[in-house]
Amino acid sequence: MILAALSLTQREIVRFLRQRSRVVGALAPPLLFWFLIGSGLGESFRPAGATTATSSMQFLFPGTLLLIMLFTAIFSTISVIEDRREGFLQSVLVAPGSRSGLVLGKILGGTVLALVQVLLVLAIGALFVQDTTWSSFLMSALVLFVVGFGFTGLGFLLAWRLDSTQGFHAIMNLLLMPMWILSGALFPANGAPAWLRFVMTVNPMSHALEALRQTIAAGSGAMAAGALMTSITLPLVVSIAFALAMLGAGLWLVQVPRGGQLS
């Protein structure tokens, strides 16, 4: 299983290098949203406790990293539909060995691609937007890996049951964009109505964003190590549980026939 998973992961990376326009598709929209929204808000929006004129840009920065992960998940898992059309997926499924390698390889490949892109933006942000340290950078990388694995797994689940790339994009945008907006990426939960705060609380992306905010804040010296471990425990546990749930659902789904088609 491990060898099959690593082979499929390598294939996803090679495919990515041959389709470099995907980098623009994954990076440009989130960065553009971040710059335009952050610049437009300026000093008209000031998160609680913020004192600097750039506070809106800093507040939106973790959400931008999360959005890059989501865009990459969409672009990477769409390969499931493409592989089915080309016949590659059927070849993998009838080959000897466990189907678990297919699930793990697809999800892991998309996660690695997303992580490389988002860490590049995080490194640039550390220079111009948010102070950071090596320890907080590594903790943020760990959080981003978990988040990327979970949402790439969600993309795999949707792509496995769909045959149309257009339908896949529509459903992913319909599902993931509201999840991102209601994660607290654009506005804090404490200013929202009670029913909206409840939705934000049960949204797994809210916990992913909170874990990322805490690790980034630790790099700026705004939080002690003990306080970080206390505040990050629940969001990180929820994010890990979501990632494992998506992996488990994917492992189960590949065993279920797809309406008479080979699966």
C-alpha positions as CSV (number, residue, x, y, z in Angstrom):
1,M,0.0,0.0,0.0
2,I,2.8,2.4,0.9
3,L,4.6,1.9,-2.4
4,A,1.4,2.4,-4.4
5,A,0.6,5.6,-2.4
6,L,4.1,7.0,-2.9
7,S,4.0,6.2,-6.6
8,L,0.7,8.0,-7.0
9,T,2.0,10.9,-4.9
10,Q,5.0,11.2,-7.2
11,R,2.6,11.1,-10.2
12,E,0.6,14.0,-8.9
13,I,3.7,16.1,-8.4
14,V,5.0,15.3,-11.9
15,R,1.6,16.2,-13.4
16,F,1.7,19.4,-11.4
17,L,5.1,20.4,-12.8
18,R,3.8,19.9,-16.3
19,Q,0.8,22.1,-15.6
20,R,2.3,25.1,-14.1
21,S,-0.7,27.2,-14.8
22,R,-2.3,25.5,-11.8
23,V,0.1,27.5,-9.6
24,V,-1.4,30.7,-10.9
25,G,-4.9,29.3,-10.4
26,A,-4.3,28.3,-6.8
27,L,-2.2,31.3,-5.7
28,A,-3.4,34.3,-7.6
29,P,-7.1,34.5,-6.6
30,P,-6.5,34.2,-2.8
31,L,-3.7,36.7,-2.8
32,L,-5.7,39.1,-4.9
33,F,-8.7,38.7,-2.5
34,W,-6.4,39.3,0.4
35,F,-4.7,42.4,-1.0
36,L,-7.9,44.0,-2.3
37,I,-10.1,43.3,0.7
38,G,-7.3,44.1,3.2
39,S,-6.4,47.3,1.4
40,G,-10.1,48.2,1.0
41,L,-10.9,47.7,4.6
42,G,-7.8,49.6,5.8
43,E,-8.4,51.2,9.2
44,S,-12.2,50.9,8.8
45,F,-11.9,47.4,10.2
46,R,-9.9,46.8,13.4
47,P,-10.0,43.3,15.0
48,A,-10.3,43.2,18.8
49,G,-7.0,44.1,20.4
50,A,-5.4,45.4,17.1
51,T,-3.6,48.7,17.2
52,T,-1.7,49.1,14.0
53,A,-2.8,50.4,10.6
54,T,-2.0,47.1,9.0
55,S,-4.2,45.0,11.4
56,S,-6.7,44.2,8.7
57,M,-4.0,42.7,6.4
58,Q,-2.7,40.7,9.4
59,F,-6.1,39.5,10.4
60,L,-6.9,38.3,6.8
61,F,-3.5,36.6,6.3
62,P,-4.2,33.3,8.0
63,G,-7.5,33.0,6.1
64,T,-5.6,33.7,2.8
65,L,-3.3,30.8,3.6
66,L,-6.4,28.6,4.2
67,L,-8.0,29.7,1.0
68,I,-4.8,28.7,-1.0
69,M,-5.1,25.3,0.5
70,L,-8.7,25.0,-0.6
71,F,-8.0,26.2,-4.2
72,T,-5.2,23.7,-4.4
73,A,-7.4,20.9,-3.1
74,I,-9.9,21.7,-5.9
75,F,-7.3,21.6,-8.6
76,S,-5.5,18.5,-7.3
77,T,-8.5,16.3,-6.7
78,I,-10.1,17.1,-10.1
79,S,-7.4,14.7,-11.4
80,V,-9.6,11.8,-10.1
81,I,-12.2,12.7,-12.7
82,E,-9.6,13.1,-15.4
83,D,-8.0,9.8,-14.6
84,R,-11.3,8.1,-14.9
85,R,-11.9,9.5,-18.3
86,E,-8.4,8.5,-19.5
87,G,-8.8,5.0,-18.2
88,F,-5.9,5.3,-15.7
89,L,-8.1,5.0,-12.7
90,Q,-9.6,1.8,-13.9
91,S,-6.2,0.4,-14.5
92,V,-5.2,1.1,-10.9
93,L,-8.3,-0.3,-9.5
94,V,-8.0,-3.7,-11.3
95,A,-4.3,-4.0,-10.5
96,P,-3.2,-6.3,-7.7
97,G,-3.0,-4.7,-4.3
98,S,-5.1,-2.7,-1.9
99,R,-7.2,0.2,-3.0
100,S,-6.0,2.1,0.1
101,G,-2.9,3.1,-1.7
102,L,-5.0,4.9,-4.3
103,V,-6.8,6.9,-1.7
104,L,-3.7,7.7,0.3
105,G,-1.7,8.5,-2.8
106,K,-4.2,10.9,-4.2
107,I,-4.8,12.7,-0.9
108,L,-1.2,12.8,0.0
109,G,-0.1,14.1,-3.4
110,G,-2.6,17.0,-3.3
111,T,-1.6,17.8,0.3
112,V,2.1,18.0,-0.6
113,L,1.4,20.3,-3.5
114,A,-0.8,22.5,-1.4
115,L,1.7,22.6,1.4
116,V,4.6,23.7,-0.8
117,Q,2.6,26.6,-2.3
118,V,1.2,27.8,1.0
119,L,4.5,27.6,2.8
120,L,6.0,29.8,0.1
121,V,3.3,32.4,0.8
122,L,3.8,32.0,4.5
123,A,7.5,32.6,4.2
124,I,6.9,35.8,2.1
125,G,4.3,36.9,4.7
126,A,6.8,36.4,7.4
127,L,9.0,39.1,5.8
128,F,6.4,41.7,5.0
129,V,3.2,41.0,7.0
130,Q,3.7,39.0,10.1
131,D,6.8,38.5,12.2
132,T,7.5,34.8,12.8
133,T,10.1,32.4,14.2
134,W,11.4,29.1,13.0
135,S,9.4,27.2,15.7
136,S,6.1,29.0,14.8
137,F,6.8,28.4,11.1
138,L,7.2,24.7,11.7
139,M,4.1,24.6,13.8
140,S,2.2,26.4,11.2
141,A,3.5,23.9,8.6
142,L,2.2,21.1,10.7
143,V,-1.3,22.7,11.0
144,L,-1.4,23.4,7.3
145,F,-0.5,19.8,6.5
146,V,-3.3,18.5,8.6
147,V,-5.7,21.0,7.2
148,G,-4.6,20.3,3.6
149,F,-5.0,16.6,4.1
150,G,-8.5,16.9,5.4
151,F,-9.8,19.2,2.7
152,T,-8.0,17.3,-0.1
153,G,-9.7,14.2,1.3
154,L,-13.1,16.0,1.1
155,G,-12.3,16.9,-2.5
156,F,-11.5,13.3,-3.2
157,L,-14.8,12.2,-1.8
158,L,-16.7,14.6,-4.1
159,A,-14.6,13.8,-7.2
160,W,-15.0,10.1,-6.8
161,R,-18.8,10.3,-7.2
162,L,-18.8,12.9,-10.0
163,D,-18.1,12.5,-13.8
164,S,-18.2,16.2,-14.8
165,T,-15.4,18.6,-14.0
166,Q,-17.9,21.5,-14.3
167,G,-20.1,19.9,-11.7
168,F,-17.2,19.3,-9.5
169,H,-16.1,22.9,-9.6
170,A,-19.7,24.0,-8.9
171,I,-20.2,21.8,-5.9
172,M,-16.7,22.5,-4.4
173,N,-17.3,26.2,-4.7
174,L,-20.8,25.9,-3.3
175,L,-19.5,23.9,-0.3
176,L,-16.0,25.2,0.4
177,M,-16.4,28.9,-0.1
178,P,-19.3,29.2,2.5
179,M,-17.2,27.1,4.8
180,W,-14.3,29.5,4.4
181,I,-16.4,32.6,4.8
182,L,-17.9,31.2,8.0
183,S,-14.6,30.1,9.4
184,G,-13.9,33.6,10.7
185,A,-11.5,34.4,7.9
186,L,-13.3,37.6,6.9
187,F,-14.9,38.6,10.2
188,P,-14.6,37.6,13.8
189,A,-17.3,35.3,15.3
190,N,-17.8,37.5,18.4
191,G,-19.6,40.2,16.2
192,A,-21.9,37.7,14.4
193,P,-25.5,36.8,15.4
194,A,-26.0,33.9,17.8
195,W,-27.2,31.5,15.0
196,L,-24.2,32.4,12.8
197,R,-21.8,31.9,15.7
198,F,-23.2,28.4,16.2
199,V,-22.6,27.6,12.5
200,M,-19.1,28.9,12.8
201,T,-18.5,26.8,15.9
202,V,-19.5,23.5,14.2
203,N,-17.6,24.4,11.0
204,P,-14.4,22.3,10.9
205,M,-12.7,25.1,9.0
206,S,-13.2,27.5,11.9
207,H,-11.0,25.2,14.1
208,A,-8.4,24.9,11.3
209,L,-8.2,28.7,11.0
210,E,-8.0,29.1,14.8
211,A,-5.1,26.7,15.1
212,L,-3.3,28.5,12.3
213,R,-3.9,31.9,13.9
214,Q,-2.5,30.7,17.2
215,T,0.7,29.4,15.6
216,I,1.2,32.5,13.6
217,A,0.6,34.7,16.7
218,A,3.2,32.7,18.6
219,G,5.8,33.8,16.1
220,S,5.1,37.5,16.7
221,G,5.7,37.0,20.5
222,A,2.0,37.7,21.2
223,M,1.6,34.4,23.0
224,A,3.6,32.4,25.4
225,A,4.4,28.7,24.8
226,G,2.2,27.5,27.5
227,A,-0.7,29.6,26.4
228,L,-0.2,28.4,22.8
229,M,-0.4,24.7,23.8
230,T,-3.6,25.4,25.7
231,S,-5.3,27.4,23.0
232,I,-4.2,25.2,20.1
233,T,-5.1,21.8,21.6
234,L,-8.9,21.7,20.7
235,P,-8.6,23.3,17.2
236,L,-5.8,20.9,16.3
237,V,-7.6,17.8,17.7
238,V,-10.7,18.8,15.7
239,S,-8.6,19.3,12.5
240,I,-6.9,15.9,13.0
241,A,-10.2,14.2,13.6
242,F,-11.6,15.8,10.4
243,A,-8.6,14.7,8.4
244,L,-8.9,11.1,9.7
245,A,-12.6,11.1,9.0
246,M,-12.1,12.1,5.4
247,L,-9.4,9.5,5.0
248,G,-11.7,6.8,6.5
249,A,-14.6,7.9,4.3
250,G,-12.3,7.7,1.2
251,L,-11.1,4.2,2.1
252,W,-14.7,3.1,2.5
253,L,-16.0,4.9,-0.6
254,V,-13.6,3.2,-3.0
255,Q,-15.0,-0.2,-2.0
256,V,-18.5,0.8,-3.0
257,P,-19.6,0.3,-6.7
258,R,-20.4,3.5,-8.6
259,G,-23.8,2.8,-10.1
260,G,-22.7,-0.2,-12.1
261,Q,-19.4,1.4,-13.2
262,L,-16.1,-0.1,-12.3
263,S,-15.0,1.3,-8.9
